[in-house]
Amino acid sequence: MTSHDPAEFLRLLAPHVVAELRPPPDLQRFTRNTAVIGAYVEAAVRQLIRRQVSPLHVATGAVIDQANTPGDPKLPQLDTIIWGSSPVPAVFRVGEFALVPRSSSFGVLEIKASAYDPADLDRRLSEEFIRQVTADPASGEPAEMVAGLGVICLRKKTQSQTAVDAMKCAERVIVLFEEQDDDTIQPRPKDIYRLVNFLGKLRLRGRLHEGMVEINLTLLDG
């Protein structure tokens, strides 16, 4: 019996790996507003992330660090923070909100309903910015580990920005669904798997950091 072609198998599997992300047909009976549909996918992405990164936690809020200015009025608000309880848990945690110590922040995602404001997305995915809001590499952590990713849930057919394409080529941004000329919405299997792989690497980061980072108690002497 002939087995699956590996590439075809992956394409066949992709929509079902993230089945909850596909806007249900019944939703379009109420609205074809791509902003509303994109918001649905955005909420579904957060749900997927929580399932994929468990036992790590998912929050929106901010990352705090000793390098921050006390009372900083410009502390960046972050869309999605993947964090663990080691070396210390998040503080001021309520609902989906949390302030996460940088040493416990293992990755951040910027989730956009559609491909709007690519300049802001590019800034928030810069190596410098990601380094400021995620933990330093742990011993044994792969050198190519990336701790930040942009997720565009639904790219409208009118959104063809060069900046987004450049970030996609650099694998800093993924696009999960694209609106076609006939108004249908099609999944992008390769980007779906990139999200799955990224979340798997964040789980690895969490394991590598577990118990390996200690609080410097000598700072409290005297």
C-alpha positions in Angstrom: 0.0 0.0 0.0 1.4 3.4 -1.0 2.1 5.7 2.0 1.4 9.5 2.2 3.7 11.8 0.4 5.4 13.6 3.4 4.8 17.2 2.0 1.2 16.4 1.1 0.6 14.8 4.5 1.8 18.0 6.3 -0.5 20.2 4.1 -3.4 17.9 4.8 -2.7 17.9 8.6 -2.0 21.7 9.1 -5.6 23.0 9.1 -6.6 20.3 11.6 -3.6 21.0 13.9 -5.1 24.5 14.5 -8.7 23.7 13.6 -10.0 26.3 16.1 -8.2 29.1 14.3 -10.2 28.7 11.1 -13.2 31.1 11.2 -16.3 28.9 11.2 -18.6 29.2 8.2 -21.5 30.3 10.5 -19.5 33.4 11.5 -19.6 34.7 8.0 -23.4 34.4 8.0 -23.3 37.2 10.5 -20.4 39.3 9.2 -17.8 39.4 6.5 -16.0 42.3 8.3 -12.4 41.1 8.2 -11.6 43.1 11.4 -14.3 41.1 13.3 -13.1 37.8 11.7 -9.5 38.7 12.5 -10.4 39.4 16.1 -12.0 35.9 16.4 -8.8 34.3 15.0 -6.7 36.4 17.4 -8.7 35.1 20.4 -8.3 31.5 19.1 -4.6 32.0 18.7 -4.2 32.9 22.4 -6.2 29.8 23.3 -3.9 27.6 21.1 -0.8 29.2 22.7 -2.0 28.3 26.2 -2.6 24.7 25.2 0.7 24.4 23.4 3.0 26.0 26.0 1.6 24.3 29.1 2.8 24.1 31.9 4.2 27.6 31.1 1.8 30.6 31.5 0.4 33.1 29.1 -0.3 36.7 30.0 -0.7 40.2 28.5 0.9 43.1 30.4 4.6 44.0 30.8 8.0 42.7 31.7 9.8 44.3 34.6 13.6 44.3 35.2 16.2 46.0 37.4 17.3 47.9 34.3 14.0 49.7 34.1 13.6 53.3 35.3 11.6 53.3 38.6 8.0 54.3 37.9 8.7 54.3 34.2 5.7 55.9 32.4 6.9 54.3 29.1 7.2 50.7 30.2 6.1 48.8 27.1 2.8 47.0 27.2 3.2 43.6 25.6 0.6 41.6 23.7 1.5 38.1 24.7 4.1 37.0 27.3 5.1 33.3 27.8 6.4 32.9 31.3 7.3 30.4 34.0 7.3 30.5 37.8 11.1 30.1 38.0 13.0 31.9 39.4 10.1 34.0 40.6 6.4 34.2 39.5 4.6 37.1 37.9 3.3 39.8 40.2 0.1 41.9 40.1 -1.4 39.0 38.3 -5.2 39.2 37.7 -7.1 37.5 34.9 -4.9 37.6 31.8 -2.8 40.5 33.1 0.6 40.2 34.8 3.8 42.0 35.4 6.5 39.4 34.6 10.1 39.6 35.9 12.4 39.4 32.9 14.2 36.3 34.2 10.9 34.4 34.1 9.9 35.7 30.6 10.8 33.0 28.0 9.2 34.5 24.9 6.9 37.2 23.6 4.5 37.2 20.7 2.8 40.2 19.0 -0.5 39.0 17.7 -2.3 41.2 15.2 -5.7 40.6 13.8 -4.5 41.8 10.4 -1.4 43.2 8.8 -1.7 46.8 10.1 1.1 49.1 11.3 4.0 46.9 10.1 6.5 49.6 11.4 5.4 49.1 15.0 5.5 45.3 14.5 9.0 45.6 13.1 10.2 47.6 16.1 8.8 45.2 18.6 10.4 42.3 16.9 13.9 43.8 16.8 16.6 41.8 18.5 17.3 44.6 20.9 13.7 44.9 22.0 13.2 41.1 22.4 16.4 40.9 24.5 15.1 43.6 26.9 11.9 41.7 27.6 13.0 38.0 27.7 15.4 36.1 29.9 19.0 35.8 29.2 20.0 32.5 27.5 20.4 29.5 29.8 23.3 27.0 29.7 22.8 24.6 26.9 20.3 26.8 25.1 20.7 26.6 21.3 22.4 29.7 19.9 19.8 30.1 17.2 16.9 30.2 19.8 14.5 33.0 19.0 12.3 34.4 21.7 10.0 36.7 19.8 7.5 36.2 17.0 4.9 38.3 15.2 1.6 36.5 14.3 -0.7 38.1 11.8 -3.9 36.2 12.0 -5.6 37.2 8.8 -3.9 39.1 6.0 -6.5 41.0 3.9 -6.3 40.9 0.2 -5.6 44.7 0.2 -2.6 44.3 2.6 0.5 43.6 0.5 3.1 45.7 2.5 6.7 45.2 1.5 7.7 45.5 5.2 5.5 42.5 6.2 7.0 40.4 3.3 10.5 41.3 4.5 9.7 40.2 8.1 8.2 37.0 6.8 11.3 36.2 4.7 13.4 36.7 7.9 11.0 34.3 9.7 10.2 37.0 12.3 6.5 37.1 11.3 4.0 34.5 10.2 0.6 34.9 8.5 -1.9 32.2 9.5 -4.7 33.0 7.0 -5.0 35.0 3.8 -8.1 36.5 2.2 -8.2 35.6 -1.4 -9.6 37.7 -4.3 -12.8 35.7 -4.2 -13.2 36.7 -0.5 -12.5 33.1 0.7 -10.0 32.7 3.6 -7.2 30.1 3.1 -4.8 28.8 5.7 -1.0 28.9 5.3 0.3 25.5 6.4 4.0 26.4 6.5 3.4 29.4 8.8 1.0 27.3 11.0 3.9 24.8 11.5 6.3 27.7 12.2 4.0 28.8 15.1 3.9 25.2 16.4 7.7 24.9 16.2 8.2 28.3 17.9 6.0 27.4 20.8 7.8 24.1 21.2 11.1 25.9 21.5 9.6 28.1 24.2 8.7 25.0 26.2 12.3 23.9 25.8 13.5 27.3 27.1 11.3 26.9 30.2 12.8 23.5 30.9 16.4 24.6 30.5 15.8 27.6 32.9 13.9 25.6 35.5 16.0 25.6 38.7 19.1 27.0 36.9 18.6 30.7 37.8 18.9 31.7 41.4 18.2 35.0 43.2 21.4 36.8 44.1 20.9 36.9 47.9 24.2 38.8 48.4 22.5 41.9 47.0 20.4 42.0 50.2 23.4 41.8 52.6 23.8 44.8 54.8 
